[in-house]
Amino acid sequence: MKKLIALAAFALLGLPAAANDTADNCKAYVAENGGDASGCDCLGAAAAKDAALKEALAAIKTPADLDAASEATKAAVQACFPDNG
């Protein structure tokens, strides 16, 4: 779960963003902190289809924020990063 938290904490760094921004922020976080960015485009696409998810991901600024996120948000992240759970 820690790896999942770290990968998702790229967490859009609180930036309200379009899907590409969501994916780009994810990739930048992974590049800086290590890990697998293969789920970033998936997470960006999911955020583009779901305004509530997009808003929830934009609110995640730290691993603690992700840990406190709703189960639905965590499930969306896990769906995009299945090997990191």
PDB file of N, CA, C and O in Angstrom:
ATOM      1  N   MET A   1       0.831  -1.194   0.000  1.00  0.00           N
ATOM      2  CA  MET A   1       0.000   0.000   0.000  1.00  0.00           C
ATOM      3  C   MET A   1       0.870   1.250   0.000  1.00  0.00           C
ATOM      4  O   MET A   1       0.497   2.261  -0.595  1.00  0.00           O
ATOM      5  N   LYS A   2       2.044   1.194   0.670  1.00  0.00           N
ATOM      6  CA  LYS A   2       2.913   2.376   0.700  1.00  0.00           C
ATOM      7  C   LYS A   2       3.346   2.773  -0.700  1.00  0.00           C
ATOM      8  O   LYS A   2       3.379   3.958  -1.034  1.00  0.00           O
ATOM      9  N   LYS A   3       3.682   1.776  -1.526  1.00  0.00           N
ATOM     10  CA  LYS A   3       4.091   2.090  -2.890  1.00  0.00           C
ATOM     11  C   LYS A   3       2.932   2.703  -3.659  1.00  0.00           C
ATOM     12  O   LYS A   3       3.116   3.647  -4.428  1.00  0.00           O
ATOM     13  N   LEU A   4       1.751   2.168  -3.449  1.00  0.00           N
ATOM     14  CA  LEU A   4       0.560   2.726  -4.085  1.00  0.00           C
ATOM     15  C   LEU A   4       0.352   4.159  -3.640  1.00  0.00           C
ATOM     16  O   LEU A   4       0.061   5.033  -4.457  1.00  0.00           O
ATOM     17  N   ILE A   5       0.496   4.399  -2.372  1.00  0.00           N
ATOM     18  CA  ILE A   5       0.339   5.760  -1.848  1.00  0.00           C
ATOM     19  C   ILE A   5       1.365   6.679  -2.475  1.00  0.00           C
ATOM     20  O   ILE A   5       1.032   7.788  -2.894  1.00  0.00           O
ATOM     21  N   ALA A   6       2.598   6.236  -2.544  1.00  0.00           N
ATOM     22  CA  ALA A   6       3.650   7.075  -3.117  1.00  0.00           C
ATOM     23  C   ALA A   6       3.367   7.372  -4.582  1.00  0.00           C
ATOM     24  O   ALA A   6       3.516   8.510  -5.027  1.00  0.00           O
ATOM     25  N   LEU A   7       2.963   6.363  -5.327  1.00  0.00           N
ATOM     26  CA  LEU A   7       2.695   6.576  -6.741  1.00  0.00           C
ATOM     27  C   LEU A   7       1.494   7.482  -6.947  1.00  0.00           C
ATOM     28  O   LEU A   7       1.483   8.300  -7.867  1.00  0.00           O
ATOM     29  N   ALA A   8       0.522   7.349  -6.133  1.00  0.00           N
ATOM     30  CA  ALA A   8      -0.661   8.169  -6.315  1.00  0.00           C
ATOM     31  C   ALA A   8      -0.492   9.539  -5.704  1.00  0.00           C
ATOM     32  O   ALA A   8      -1.227  10.465  -6.049  1.00  0.00           O
ATOM     33  N   ALA A   9       0.432   9.683  -4.829  1.00  0.00           N
ATOM     34  CA  ALA A   9       0.625  10.968  -4.185  1.00  0.00           C
ATOM     35  C   ALA A   9       1.214  11.986  -5.135  1.00  0.00           C
ATOM     36  O   ALA A   9       1.234  13.185  -4.858  1.00  0.00           O
ATOM     37  N   PHE A  10       1.700  11.479  -6.275  1.00  0.00           N
ATOM     38  CA  PHE A  10       2.097  12.375  -7.350  1.00  0.00           C
ATOM     39  C   PHE A  10       0.993  13.366  -7.356  1.00  0.00           C
ATOM     40  O   PHE A  10       1.070  14.511  -7.800  1.00  0.00           O
ATOM     41  N   ALA A  11       0.004  12.828  -6.840  1.00  0.00           N
ATOM     42  CA  ALA A  11      -1.264  13.299  -6.370  1.00  0.00           C
ATOM     43  C   ALA A  11      -1.663  14.601  -6.940  1.00  0.00           C
ATOM     44  O   ALA A  11      -2.348  15.423  -6.331  1.00  0.00           O
ATOM     45  N   LEU A  12      -1.230  14.742  -8.068  1.00  0.00           N
ATOM     46  CA  LEU A  12      -1.737  15.893  -8.768  1.00  0.00           C
ATOM     47  C   LEU A  12      -1.410  17.144  -8.011  1.00  0.00           C
ATOM     48  O   LEU A  12      -1.824  18.241  -8.385  1.00  0.00           O
ATOM     49  N   LEU A  13      -0.698  16.987  -6.993  1.00  0.00           N
ATOM     50  CA  LEU A  13      -0.153  18.086  -6.209  1.00  0.00           C
ATOM     51  C   LEU A  13      -1.153  19.207  -6.018  1.00  0.00           C
ATOM     52  O   LEU A  13      -0.803  20.387  -5.998  1.00  0.00           O
ATOM     53  N   GLY A  14      -2.390  18.814  -5.880  1.00  0.00           N
ATOM     54  CA  GLY A  14      -3.433  19.777  -5.587  1.00  0.00           C
ATOM     55  C   GLY A  14      -3.825  20.635  -6.769  1.00  0.00           C
ATOM     56  O   GLY A  14      -4.558  21.611  -6.608  1.00  0.00           O
ATOM     57  N   LEU A  15      -3.359  20.295  -7.940  1.00  0.00           N
ATOM     58  CA  LEU A  15      -3.666  21.123  -9.097  1.00  0.00           C
ATOM     59  C   LEU A  15      -4.973  20.681  -9.727  1.00  0.00           C
ATOM     60  O   LEU A  15      -5.089  19.537 -10.166  1.00  0.00           O
ATOM     61  N   PRO A  16      -5.961  21.567  -9.779  1.00  0.00           N
ATOM     62  CA  PRO A  16      -7.149  21.204 -10.530  1.00  0.00           C
ATOM     63  C   PRO A  16      -6.736  21.102 -11.988  1.00  0.00           C
ATOM     64  O   PRO A  16      -6.245  22.072 -12.566  1.00  0.00           O
ATOM     65  N   ALA A  17      -6.932  19.932 -12.586  1.00  0.00           N
ATOM     66  CA  ALA A  17      -6.301  19.712 -13.865  1.00  0.00           C
ATOM     67  C   ALA A  17      -7.178  18.895 -14.802  1.00  0.00           C
ATOM     68  O   ALA A  17      -8.078  18.169 -14.379  1.00  0.00           O
ATOM     69  N   ALA A  18      -6.889  19.038 -16.063  1.00  0.00           N
ATOM     70  CA  ALA A  18      -7.509  18.195 -17.068  1.00  0.00           C
ATOM     71  C   ALA A  18      -6.843  16.833 -17.015  1.00  0.00           C
ATOM     72  O   ALA A  18      -5.846  16.649 -16.318  1.00  0.00           O
ATOM     73  N   ALA A  19      -7.392  15.881 -17.749  1.00  0.00           N
ATOM     74  CA  ALA A  19      -6.859  14.518 -17.719  1.00  0.00           C
ATOM     75  C   ALA A  19      -5.379  14.490 -18.060  1.00  0.00           C
ATOM     76  O   ALA A  19      -4.607  13.811 -17.383  1.00  0.00           O
ATOM     77  N   ASN A  20      -4.961  15.216 -19.103  1.00  0.00           N
ATOM     78  CA  ASN A  20      -3.554  15.215 -19.469  1.00  0.00           C
ATOM     79  C   ASN A  20      -2.699  15.809 -18.366  1.00  0.00           C
ATOM     80  O   ASN A  20      -1.591  15.334 -18.120  1.00  0.00           O
ATOM     81  N   ASP A  21      -3.193  16.835 -17.701  1.00  0.00           N
ATOM     82  CA  ASP A  21      -2.450  17.403 -16.579  1.00  0.00           C
ATOM     83  C   ASP A  21      -2.357  16.390 -15.450  1.00  0.00           C
ATOM     84  O   ASP A  21      -1.317  16.269 -14.803  1.00  0.00           O
ATOM     85  N   THR A  22      -3.428  15.670 -15.216  1.00  0.00           N
ATOM     86  CA  THR A  22      -3.426  14.644 -14.182  1.00  0.00           C
ATOM     87  C   THR A  22      -2.361  13.603 -14.499  1.00  0.00           C
ATOM     88  O   THR A  22      -1.555  13.251 -13.637  1.00  0.00           O
ATOM     89  N   ALA A  23      -2.355  13.122 -15.707  1.00  0.00           N
ATOM     90  CA  ALA A  23      -1.370  12.124 -16.123  1.00  0.00           C
ATOM     91  C   ALA A  23       0.040  12.708 -16.089  1.00  0.00           C
ATOM     92  O   ALA A  23       0.972  12.050 -15.627  1.00  0.00           O
ATOM     93  N   ASP A  24       0.200  13.928 -16.572  1.00  0.00           N
ATOM     94  CA  ASP A  24       1.516  14.568 -16.575  1.00  0.00           C
ATOM     95  C   ASP A  24       2.048  14.768 -15.159  1.00  0.00           C
ATOM     96  O   ASP A  24       3.233  14.555 -14.902  1.00  0.00           O
ATOM     97  N   ASN A  25       1.175  15.175 -14.246  1.00  0.00           N
ATOM     98  CA  ASN A  25       1.607  15.353 -12.858  1.00  0.00           C
ATOM     99  C   ASN A  25       2.020  14.023 -12.246  1.00  0.00           C
ATOM    100  O   ASN A  25       2.988  13.953 -11.487  1.00  0.00           O
ATOM    101  N   CYS A  26       1.295  12.985 -12.573  1.00  0.00           N
ATOM    102  CA  CYS A  26       1.629  11.643 -12.104  1.00  0.00           C
ATOM    103  C   CYS A  26       3.015  11.241 -12.620  1.00  0.00           C
ATOM    104  O   CYS A  26       3.858  10.774 -11.855  1.00  0.00           O
ATOM    105  N   LYS A  27       3.234  11.425 -13.907  1.00  0.00           N
ATOM    106  CA  LYS A  27       4.521  11.045 -14.501  1.00  0.00           C
ATOM    107  C   LYS A  27       5.674  11.844 -13.908  1.00  0.00           C
ATOM    108  O   LYS A  27       6.750  11.296 -13.669  1.00  0.00           O
ATOM    109  N   ALA A  28       5.458  13.121 -13.673  1.00  0.00           N
ATOM    110  CA  ALA A  28       6.508  13.949 -13.073  1.00  0.00           C
ATOM    111  C   ALA A  28       6.835  13.471 -11.664  1.00  0.00           C
ATOM    112  O   ALA A  28       8.004  13.415 -11.280  1.00  0.00           O
ATOM    113  N   TYR A  29       5.819  13.133 -10.903  1.00  0.00           N
ATOM    114  CA  TYR A  29       6.035  12.637  -9.546  1.00  0.00           C
ATOM    115  C   TYR A  29       6.827  11.339  -9.575  1.00  0.00           C
ATOM    116  O   TYR A  29       7.777  11.169  -8.811  1.00  0.00           O
ATOM    117  N   VAL A  30       6.438  10.427 -10.453  1.00  0.00           N
ATOM    118  CA  VAL A  30       7.130   9.145 -10.541  1.00  0.00           C
ATOM    119  C   VAL A  30       8.579   9.355 -10.989  1.00  0.00           C
ATOM    120  O   VAL A  30       9.485   8.704 -10.471  1.00  0.00           O
ATOM    121  N   ALA A  31       8.801  10.251 -11.938  1.00  0.00           N
ATOM    122  CA  ALA A  31      10.162  10.520 -12.400  1.00  0.00           C
ATOM    123  C   ALA A  31      11.033  11.046 -11.267  1.00  0.00           C
ATOM    124  O   ALA A  31      12.211  10.704 -11.168  1.00  0.00           O
ATOM    125  N   GLU A  32      10.457  11.865 -10.432  1.00  0.00           N
ATOM    126  CA  GLU A  32      11.215  12.453  -9.320  1.00  0.00           C
ATOM    127  C   GLU A  32      11.409  11.474  -8.173  1.00  0.00           C
ATOM    128  O   GLU A  32      12.452  11.478  -7.518  1.00  0.00           O
ATOM    129  N   ASN A  33      10.409  10.637  -7.927  1.00  0.00           N
ATOM    130  CA  ASN A  33      10.421   9.800  -6.733  1.00  0.00           C
ATOM    131  C   ASN A  33      10.592   8.314  -6.999  1.00  0.00           C
ATOM    132  O   ASN A  33      10.662   7.516  -6.064  1.00  0.00           O
ATOM    133  N   GLY A  34      10.658   7.942  -8.257  1.00  0.00           N
ATOM    134  CA  GLY A  34      10.811   6.539  -8.597  1.00  0.00           C
ATOM    135  C   GLY A  34       9.467   5.826  -8.668  1.00  0.00           C
ATOM    136  O   GLY A  34       8.452   6.322  -8.180  1.00  0.00           O
ATOM    137  N   GLY A  35       9.486   4.677  -9.274  1.00  0.00           N
ATOM    138  CA  GLY A  35       8.276   3.879  -9.398  1.00  0.00           C
ATOM    139  C   GLY A  35       7.922   3.635 -10.846  1.00  0.00           C
ATOM    140  O   GLY A  35       8.726   3.859 -11.750  1.00  0.00           O
ATOM    141  N   ASP A  36       6.717   3.175 -11.046  1.00  0.00           N
ATOM    142  CA  ASP A  36       6.222   2.791 -12.355  1.00  0.00           C
ATOM    143  C   ASP A  36       5.116   3.755 -12.771  1.00  0.00           C
ATOM    144  O   ASP A  36       4.087   3.849 -12.103  1.00  0.00           O
ATOM    145  N   ALA A  37       5.325   4.454 -13.852  1.00  0.00           N
ATOM    146  CA  ALA A  37       4.350   5.445 -14.320  1.00  0.00           C
ATOM    147  C   ALA A  37       3.323   4.847 -15.277  1.00  0.00           C
ATOM    148  O   ALA A  37       2.552   5.584 -15.890  1.00  0.00           O
ATOM    149  N   SER A  38       3.302   3.540 -15.411  1.00  0.00           N
ATOM    150  CA  SER A  38       2.421   2.930 -16.416  1.00  0.00           C
ATOM    151  C   SER A  38       0.939   3.185 -16.154  1.00  0.00           C
ATOM    152  O   SER A  38       0.139   3.090 -17.084  1.00  0.00           O
ATOM    153  N   GLY A  39       0.554   3.497 -14.951  1.00  0.00           N
ATOM    154  CA  GLY A  39      -0.848   3.749 -14.646  1.00  0.00           C
ATOM    155  C   GLY A  39      -1.262   5.206 -14.731  1.00  0.00           C
ATOM    156  O   GLY A  39      -2.435   5.523 -14.533  1.00  0.00           O
ATOM    157  N   CYS A  40      -0.336   6.090 -15.018  1.00  0.00           N
ATOM    158  CA  CYS A  40      -0.638   7.527 -15.012  1.00  0.00           C
ATOM    159  C   CYS A  40      -1.664   7.926 -16.076  1.00  0.00           C
ATOM    160  O   CYS A  40      -2.569   8.711 -15.796  1.00  0.00           O
ATOM    161  N   ASP A  41      -1.532   7.396 -17.284  1.00  0.00           N
ATOM    162  CA  ASP A  41      -2.500   7.737 -18.327  1.00  0.00           C
ATOM    163  C   ASP A  41      -3.884   7.204 -17.964  1.00  0.00           C
ATOM    164  O   ASP A  41      -4.895   7.858 -18.218  1.00  0.00           O
ATOM    165  N   CYS A  42      -3.921   6.034 -17.380  1.00  0.00           N
ATOM    166  CA  CYS A  42      -5.185   5.450 -16.926  1.00  0.00           C
ATOM    167  C   CYS A  42      -5.846   6.356 -15.898  1.00  0.00           C
ATOM    168  O   CYS A  42      -7.046   6.618 -15.976  1.00  0.00           O
ATOM    169  N   LEU A  43      -5.072   6.829 -14.944  1.00  0.00           N
ATOM    170  CA  LEU A  43      -5.626   7.686 -13.903  1.00  0.00           C
ATOM    171  C   LEU A  43      -6.105   9.009 -14.492  1.00  0.00           C
ATOM    172  O   LEU A  43      -7.140   9.530 -14.078  1.00  0.00           O
ATOM    173  N   GLY A  44      -5.371   9.549 -15.442  1.00  0.00           N
ATOM    174  CA  GLY A  44      -5.798  10.769 -16.120  1.00  0.00           C
ATOM    175  C   GLY A  44      -7.105  10.568 -16.869  1.00  0.00           C
ATOM    176  O   GLY A  44      -7.988  11.425 -16.829  1.00  0.00           O
ATOM    177  N   ALA A  45      -7.228   9.431 -17.554  1.00  0.00           N
ATOM    178  CA  ALA A  45      -8.460   9.136 -18.286  1.00  0.00           C
ATOM    179  C   ALA A  45      -9.635   8.950 -17.330  1.00  0.00           C
ATOM    180  O   ALA A  45     -10.745   9.403 -17.609  1.00  0.00           O
ATOM    181  N   ALA A  46      -9.394   8.296 -16.222  1.00  0.00           N
ATOM    182  CA  ALA A  46     -10.461   8.096 -15.232  1.00  0.00           C
ATOM    183  C   ALA A  46     -10.921   9.439 -14.670  1.00  0.00           C
ATOM    184  O   ALA A  46     -12.117   9.658 -14.481  1.00  0.00           O
ATOM    185  N   ALA A  47      -9.980  10.329 -14.407  1.00  0.00           N
ATOM    186  CA  ALA A  47     -10.324  11.653 -13.876  1.00  0.00           C
ATOM    187  C   ALA A  47     -11.110  12.466 -14.898  1.00  0.00           C
ATOM    188  O   ALA A  47     -11.981  13.253 -14.528  1.00  0.00           O
ATOM    189  N   ALA A  48     -10.809  12.282 -16.174  1.00  0.00           N
ATOM    190  CA  ALA A  48     -11.520  13.015 -17.224  1.00  0.00           C
ATOM    191  C   ALA A  48     -12.982  12.591 -17.326  1.00  0.00           C
ATOM    192  O   ALA A  48     -13.825  13.373 -17.764  1.00  0.00           O
ATOM    193  N   LYS A  49     -13.281  11.375 -16.930  1.00  0.00           N
ATOM    194  CA  LYS A  49     -14.645  10.845 -17.030  1.00  0.00           C
ATOM    195  C   LYS A  49     -15.459  11.076 -15.769  1.00  0.00           C
ATOM    196  O   LYS A  49     -16.675  10.887 -15.778  1.00  0.00           O
ATOM    197  N   ASP A  50     -14.813  11.479 -14.688  1.00  0.00           N
ATOM    198  CA  ASP A  50     -15.493  11.552 -13.393  1.00  0.00           C
ATOM    199  C   ASP A  50     -15.046  12.814 -12.656  1.00  0.00           C
ATOM    200  O   ASP A  50     -13.956  12.865 -12.087  1.00  0.00           O
ATOM    201  N   ALA A  51     -15.903  13.822 -12.678  1.00  0.00           N
ATOM    202  CA  ALA A  51     -15.558  15.108 -12.058  1.00  0.00           C
ATOM    203  C   ALA A  51     -15.275  14.971 -10.572  1.00  0.00           C
ATOM    204  O   ALA A  51     -14.395  15.650 -10.043  1.00  0.00           O
ATOM    205  N   ALA A  52     -16.007  14.105  -9.899  1.00  0.00           N
ATOM    206  CA  ALA A  52     -15.778  13.920  -8.460  1.00  0.00           C
ATOM    207  C   ALA A  52     -14.415  13.292  -8.200  1.00  0.00           C
ATOM    208  O   ALA A  52     -13.720  13.673  -7.258  1.00  0.00           O
ATOM    209  N   LEU A  53     -14.033  12.333  -9.032  1.00  0.00           N
ATOM    210  CA  LEU A  53     -12.710  11.716  -8.898  1.00  0.00           C
ATOM    211  C   LEU A  53     -11.620  12.735  -9.188  1.00  0.00           C
ATOM    212  O   LEU A  53     -10.627  12.822  -8.466  1.00  0.00           O
ATOM    213  N   LYS A  54     -11.815  13.502 -10.249  1.00  0.00           N
ATOM    214  CA  LYS A  54     -10.845  14.534 -10.597  1.00  0.00           C
ATOM    215  C   LYS A  54     -10.633  15.483  -9.422  1.00  0.00           C
ATOM    216  O   LYS A  54      -9.500  15.827  -9.086  1.00  0.00           O
ATOM    217  N   GLU A  55     -11.724  15.899  -8.807  1.00  0.00           N
ATOM    218  CA  GLU A  55     -11.649  16.799  -7.663  1.00  0.00           C
ATOM    219  C   GLU A  55     -10.968  16.123  -6.474  1.00  0.00           C
ATOM    220  O   GLU A  55     -10.151  16.737  -5.787  1.00  0.00           O
ATOM    221  N   ALA A  56     -11.309  14.862  -6.237  1.00  0.00           N
ATOM    222  CA  ALA A  56     -10.704  14.128  -5.121  1.00  0.00           C
ATOM    223  C   ALA A  56      -9.209  13.953  -5.327  1.00  0.00           C
ATOM    224  O   ALA A  56      -8.432  14.111  -4.385  1.00  0.00           O
ATOM    225  N   LEU A  57      -8.798  13.629  -6.545  1.00  0.00           N
ATOM    226  CA  LEU A  57      -7.365  13.464  -6.824  1.00  0.00           C
ATOM    227  C   LEU A  57      -6.627  14.790  -6.707  1.00  0.00           C
ATOM    228  O   LEU A  57      -5.490  14.829  -6.236  1.00  0.00           O
ATOM    229  N   ALA A  58      -7.258  15.862  -7.128  1.00  0.00           N
ATOM    230  CA  ALA A  58      -6.628  17.177  -7.040  1.00  0.00           C
ATOM    231  C   ALA A  58      -6.393  17.593  -5.596  1.00  0.00           C
ATOM    232  O   ALA A  58      -5.504  18.398  -5.318  1.00  0.00           O
ATOM    233  N   ALA A  59      -7.184  17.050  -4.677  1.00  0.00           N
ATOM    234  CA  ALA A  59      -7.046  17.396  -3.259  1.00  0.00           C
ATOM    235  C   ALA A  59      -5.918  16.625  -2.586  1.00  0.00           C
ATOM    236  O   ALA A  59      -5.525  16.955  -1.467  1.00  0.00           O
ATOM    237  N   ILE A  60      -5.400  15.611  -3.249  1.00  0.00           N
ATOM    238  CA  ILE A  60      -4.340  14.791  -2.657  1.00  0.00           C
ATOM    239  C   ILE A  60      -3.001  15.474  -2.880  1.00  0.00           C
ATOM    240  O   ILE A  60      -2.544  15.624  -4.013  1.00  0.00           O
ATOM    241  N   LYS A  61      -2.388  15.881  -1.790  1.00  0.00           N
ATOM    242  CA  LYS A  61      -1.096  16.558  -1.870  1.00  0.00           C
ATOM    243  C   LYS A  61       0.016  15.759  -1.201  1.00  0.00           C
ATOM    244  O   LYS A  61       1.194  15.985  -1.476  1.00  0.00           O
ATOM    245  N   THR A  62      -0.348  14.836  -0.333  1.00  0.00           N
ATOM    246  CA  THR A  62       0.632  14.047   0.411  1.00  0.00           C
ATOM    247  C   THR A  62       0.146  12.608   0.505  1.00  0.00           C
ATOM    248  O   THR A  62      -1.031  12.335   0.266  1.00  0.00           O
ATOM    249  N   PRO A  63       1.030  11.694   0.847  1.00  0.00           N
ATOM    250  CA  PRO A  63       0.582  10.316   1.069  1.00  0.00           C
ATOM    251  C   PRO A  63      -0.504  10.236   2.151  1.00  0.00           C
ATOM    252  O   PRO A  63      -1.391   9.386   2.070  1.00  0.00           O
ATOM    253  N   ALA A  64      -0.444  11.091   3.137  1.00  0.00           N
ATOM    254  CA  ALA A  64      -1.472  11.103   4.183  1.00  0.00           C
ATOM    255  C   ALA A  64      -2.832  11.489   3.602  1.00  0.00           C
ATOM    256  O   ALA A  64      -3.863  10.965   4.024  1.00  0.00           O
ATOM    257  N   ASP A  65      -2.830  12.406   2.632  1.00  0.00           N
ATOM    258  CA  ASP A  65      -4.085  12.782   1.972  1.00  0.00           C
ATOM    259  C   ASP A  65      -4.692  11.584   1.251  1.00  0.00           C
ATOM    260  O   ASP A  65      -5.903  11.369   1.304  1.00  0.00           O
ATOM    261  N   LEU A  66      -3.850  10.807   0.580  1.00  0.00           N
ATOM    262  CA  LEU A  66      -4.353   9.633  -0.115  1.00  0.00           C
ATOM    263  C   LEU A  66      -4.871   8.616   0.887  1.00  0.00           C
ATOM    264  O   LEU A  66      -5.919   8.004   0.680  1.00  0.00           O
ATOM    265  N   ASP A  67      -4.143   8.443   1.955  1.00  0.00           N
ATOM    266  CA  ASP A  67      -4.567   7.497   2.977  1.00  0.00           C
ATOM    267  C   ASP A  67      -5.943   7.872   3.528  1.00  0.00           C
ATOM    268  O   ASP A  67      -6.738   6.999   3.878  1.00  0.00           O
ATOM    269  N   ALA A  68      -6.212   9.158   3.600  1.00  0.00           N
ATOM    270  CA  ALA A  68      -7.491   9.650   4.120  1.00  0.00           C
ATOM    271  C   ALA A  68      -8.563   9.756   3.034  1.00  0.00           C
ATOM    272  O   ALA A  68      -9.710  10.086   3.332  1.00  0.00           O
ATOM    273  N   ALA A  69      -8.205   9.483   1.793  1.00  0.00           N
ATOM    274  CA  ALA A  69      -9.155   9.594   0.682  1.00  0.00           C
ATOM    275  C   ALA A  69     -10.254   8.552   0.816  1.00  0.00           C
ATOM    276  O   ALA A  69     -10.115   7.563   1.536  1.00  0.00           O
ATOM    277  N   SER A  70     -11.338   8.795   0.112  1.00  0.00           N
ATOM    278  CA  SER A  70     -12.459   7.860   0.122  1.00  0.00           C
ATOM    279  C   SER A  70     -12.032   6.519  -0.475  1.00  0.00           C
ATOM    280  O   SER A  70     -11.058   6.425  -1.221  1.00  0.00           O
ATOM    281  N   GLU A  71     -12.780   5.509  -0.125  1.00  0.00           N
ATOM    282  CA  GLU A  71     -12.510   4.178  -0.683  1.00  0.00           C
ATOM    283  C   GLU A  71     -12.668   4.193  -2.201  1.00  0.00           C
ATOM    284  O   GLU A  71     -11.952   3.475  -2.899  1.00  0.00           O
ATOM    285  N   ALA A  72     -13.585   4.990  -2.719  1.00  0.00           N
ATOM    286  CA  ALA A  72     -13.788   5.076  -4.168  1.00  0.00           C
ATOM    287  C   ALA A  72     -12.555   5.662  -4.850  1.00  0.00           C
ATOM    288  O   ALA A  72     -12.155   5.200  -5.919  1.00  0.00           O
ATOM    289  N   THR A  73     -11.960   6.668  -4.241  1.00  0.00           N
ATOM    290  CA  THR A  73     -10.748   7.269  -4.808  1.00  0.00           C
ATOM    291  C   THR A  73      -9.607   6.268  -4.778  1.00  0.00           C
ATOM    292  O   THR A  73      -8.886   6.112  -5.764  1.00  0.00           O
ATOM    293  N   LYS A  74      -9.443   5.596  -3.660  1.00  0.00           N
ATOM    294  CA  LYS A  74      -8.387   4.584  -3.539  1.00  0.00           C
ATOM    295  C   LYS A  74      -8.603   3.462  -4.551  1.00  0.00           C
ATOM    296  O   LYS A  74      -7.640   2.952  -5.124  1.00  0.00           O
ATOM    297  N   ALA A  75      -9.852   3.075  -4.775  1.00  0.00           N
ATOM    298  CA  ALA A  75     -10.156   2.019  -5.737  1.00  0.00           C
ATOM    299  C   ALA A  75      -9.792   2.452  -7.154  1.00  0.00           C
ATOM    300  O   ALA A  75      -9.288   1.649  -7.939  1.00  0.00           O
ATOM    301  N   ALA A  76     -10.044   3.708  -7.480  1.00  0.00           N
ATOM    302  CA  ALA A  76      -9.692   4.218  -8.812  1.00  0.00           C
ATOM    303  C   ALA A  76      -8.181   4.205  -9.008  1.00  0.00           C
ATOM    304  O   ALA A  76      -7.693   3.838 -10.077  1.00  0.00           O
ATOM    305  N   VAL A  77      -7.451   4.600  -7.987  1.00  0.00           N
ATOM    306  CA  VAL A  77      -5.984   4.565  -8.070  1.00  0.00           C
ATOM    307  C   VAL A  77      -5.515   3.129  -8.207  1.00  0.00           C
ATOM    308  O   VAL A  77      -4.682   2.825  -9.061  1.00  0.00           O
ATOM    309  N   GLN A  78      -6.040   2.252  -7.380  1.00  0.00           N
ATOM    310  CA  GLN A  78      -5.647   0.844  -7.427  1.00  0.00           C
ATOM    311  C   GLN A  78      -5.947   0.221  -8.783  1.00  0.00           C
ATOM    312  O   GLN A  78      -5.188  -0.620  -9.263  1.00  0.00           O
ATOM    313  N   ALA A  79      -7.047   0.628  -9.400  1.00  0.00           N
ATOM    314  CA  ALA A  79      -7.402   0.080 -10.716  1.00  0.00           C
ATOM    315  C   ALA A  79      -6.358   0.447 -11.770  1.00  0.00           C
ATOM    316  O   ALA A  79      -6.139  -0.305 -12.719  1.00  0.00           O
ATOM    317  N   CYS A  80      -5.727   1.579 -11.606  1.00  0.00           N
ATOM    318  CA  CYS A  80      -4.714   2.037 -12.554  1.00  0.00           C
ATOM    319  C   CYS A  80      -3.311   1.563 -12.203  1.00  0.00           C
ATOM    320  O   CYS A  80      -2.431   1.526 -13.063  1.00  0.00           O
ATOM    321  N   PHE A  81      -3.103   1.207 -10.959  1.00  0.00           N
ATOM    322  CA  PHE A  81      -1.806   0.716 -10.476  1.00  0.00           C
ATOM    323  C   PHE A  81      -1.991  -0.626  -9.769  1.00  0.00           C
ATOM    324  O   PHE A  81      -1.667  -0.748  -8.588  1.00  0.00           O
ATOM    325  N   PRO A  82      -2.506  -1.635 -10.474  1.00  0.00           N
ATOM    326  CA  PRO A  82      -2.853  -2.900  -9.804  1.00  0.00           C
ATOM    327  C   PRO A  82      -1.658  -3.643  -9.218  1.00  0.00           C
ATOM    328  O   PRO A  82      -1.825  -4.408  -8.268  1.00  0.00           O
ATOM    329  N   ASP A  83      -0.471  -3.442  -9.751  1.00  0.00           N
ATOM    330  CA  ASP A  83       0.694  -4.168  -9.253  1.00  0.00           C
ATOM    331  C   ASP A  83       1.346  -3.515  -8.054  1.00  0.00           C
ATOM    332  O   ASP A  83       2.357  -4.007  -7.554  1.00  0.00           O
ATOM    333  N   ASN A  84       0.781  -2.411  -7.584  1.00  0.00           N
ATOM    334  CA  ASN A  84       1.396  -1.666  -6.489  1.00  0.00           C
ATOM    335  C   ASN A  84       0.583  -1.712  -5.197  1.00  0.00           C
ATOM    336  O   ASN A  84       0.864  -0.949  -4.273  1.00  0.00           O
ATOM    337  N   GLY A  85      -0.372  -2.551  -5.115  1.00  0.00           N
ATOM    338  CA  GLY A  85      -1.252  -2.580  -3.963  1.00  0.00           C
ATOM    339  C   GLY A  85      -0.847  -3.468  -2.863  1.00  0.00           C
ATOM    340  O   GLY A  85      -1.539  -3.549  -1.848  1.00  0.00           O
TER     341      GLY A  85
END
